[in-house]
Amino acid sequence: MEESTKARGESIIKAIGVVKTYDTGRIKVNALRGIDLQINRGEMVAIMGPSGCGKTTLLNCLSGLDVIDSGQVIVEGVDLNTMSDNAKTEHRAGRMGFIFQFYNLLPVLSAVENVELPLLVSGTSAKEARRKAMDALGVVKLVDWASHKPAELSGGQRQRVTIARALVNDPAIVWGDEPTGDLDST
C-alpha cells in the first residue's frame, strides 16, 4: 500500500521495554533501560539530550541496525526480533533512509554512486537508479558535484549527499543522527 493511502496517526514504530547494554570488558553501560515509545506515521520526532545519553543507540535499535537485549521493536507492524539479518537489511534498504552523523559515504564511490547505492541494493535497475540519484542530487543542489568523491567535497556537501541518499528511495521512515551538523544555516 502506498504511503499516501495509509492513515496518518497509524503507528509506524513502537518500542516496548527496550533494553540495550554494552559490555566494554571493564564496565557495563546501560544505554537503554526499558524504553517505551510510539511514533505514528507522518510524525516528525526529535530525540534530544546530552552527549552519551543514548540517542544514537536508540536510533540504531529502533531501525534494526543494532540488536536489543530485551523488549520489542515493531516497525511497520513487524517485530524486528523475528527478522533475520538479511530480512532487516532488505527492509532498511527499501523502507528506510539514514542520515548519519559521520556521513558513512563510501570513499571510493562518487556522490551519485553513493546516492544510488540503496536503490541498487533494493533491486532497482542501474539506469533507473542513476536517474533517481541525479534527481535527488538536484534537490540538494549538487548535480554539478555528482562525479566527485567524498574527499573532494566540503563537510556540508557531504552531508547533502547523505541527505540525498536517505531520501532517494522515497522511504517510509527517515532516521537522522545529527542530520544538520555540517549544513550551512542559509
N, C-alpha and C positions, 0 to 999 in steps of 0.2 A: 504494500500500500504506500503510495507516495506521501511524503512529509506533509504536503499541503492538505491532504484529505484526513490526516489524523487530528484528533481533537486536541486543542490546546488545553493544558491543565492535566492531561494524562501523564502519569508517572513514566519517566524515561530512565531514571536512575534511582535506585533505592539501596541504601546501606542499612543493615540491621546488625547491631552489636559487633561492628568490625574492630578486630584487634590485630595489630602488627607490632612485633618486637624484633629488634635487630640485636644479635649477639656478636659483639666485636671481638670476643675472646677474653677481653679484660672486664667488660661491663655489658649489661643488658640494657638496651634503650627501649623503653615502652613508647613507641612513636604514636600509636593509635590505641586508645583504651575504650573500647565499646562504643564506637561512633554509630549514631543513628542519623540518617539523612535521607530526605526525599527531594528530588529535583524533577519538576514537571516539564513536559515538552513546552518549548517556547520561552522558558525562563532563562534569564542570564544571572548567574550566581558568581559572586566573588568571595573567595576564602582569604581572609586577611589575618595576619598575626606576625609576631617577631620571627626573625631568622631562627631556624632549628625547631620550630614548634610542630612540624609535621605536615605542612601544606603540600609539599611535593610528594611525600609518602602517601597522603590521602588521594591525590590525583592519580598516582601510579596504581594504587589499589582499586580505585573506582573504575579505572579504564582497563584493568586486567593486565597492565604491564608488570605488576608485582603480585605475588600470591599472598593472600591474607592468612593469618594464623588461625583465626576463628571468626565466626559470623557469616554473613551473607552479603553478596553484592549482586544485585539484579539490574541488568542493563537491557532495556527494550524487552522486558518480560522474560529474559533468560538469566538463570543463575550462573555466574561466571565459574563457580566451583564445579559445575557439571561439564564444563567445556574442556576439550583437550587444548594443549598449547597451540596446535595448528589451527583449530577452530577459532580460538581467541585472536590469533594473528589475522586470519581472514576477516573476522568480524571488525577488528580495528581498521584494517585496510579499506574495507568497503563502507563502513558506517561512521568512522571517527576521523577527526583531523586533530593534529597535535602542533601546538606552537611551544617549542621547548625553550627553556631559559638560556641554553647554550647552543641553540640553533639545530644541532645534530644534522648538519648538512654533510654529505659525503664529499670530501675534498677533491676527489678525482673526477667528479661529475660537474658539468656546467650548471648554471642556475636552472635552465629549462629542464635538464636531465634530472636534477633533484626534485623539481616540481612534478614531473610526470611519473616519478617512481611509484607512488601509491596507486596510480591508475594502472600501471603495468602489472603490479603485484596482484591487483584485483581482476585482471583478465582483459582490460581494455586494449584494443589494438594499438600498435605503435603509432599509426597515423592519427588516430583519434586522441590518443594520449598527448601527442605533440601539440595538436590543435588546442586542446583544453588547457595545457600547460602554458602555452603562449597567451591565451585569453586571460588566464589567472595572473600572469606576469604583467599584462596590460592593466589589470585592475590595480595593481600595486605600483604602477608606473616604472617597470623595469624591463620592458621589451628590448630596449637598446643594450641591456646588460645580459641578455639571455645566454650568450655563449661564454660568459665569464665564469671562472671557477670561484668558489667562496673566498679564497685567499686574495682575489683581485677586487673584492667588494668591501665597502665600508661596513661597520657594525650595523648601521641602520638598514643598509641594503640587504645584508644577510638576514636580518630579522624580517624584512618584507618578503624575501624568497621563502622563508619559513612560513609566513602567513599565507602566501600563495599556495604552497604545498598543502597546508592544512585545509584550505577551502576548495581545492581543485576537484575533489570527488563529491562535492555537494553533500557533506556529511550531516548526519542527524545530530551529532554531538561534536563540538569543538572544545578541546582542552587547551588551556593556555597557562603555562607556568612562567609568570612574569613576562607576559607577551609584549608589553610596551617598553621594556627595559632599555633598549637601544634605539628606539624610534625618536625622531625629532618631534618637538611639540607643535610644529606648524603643519 
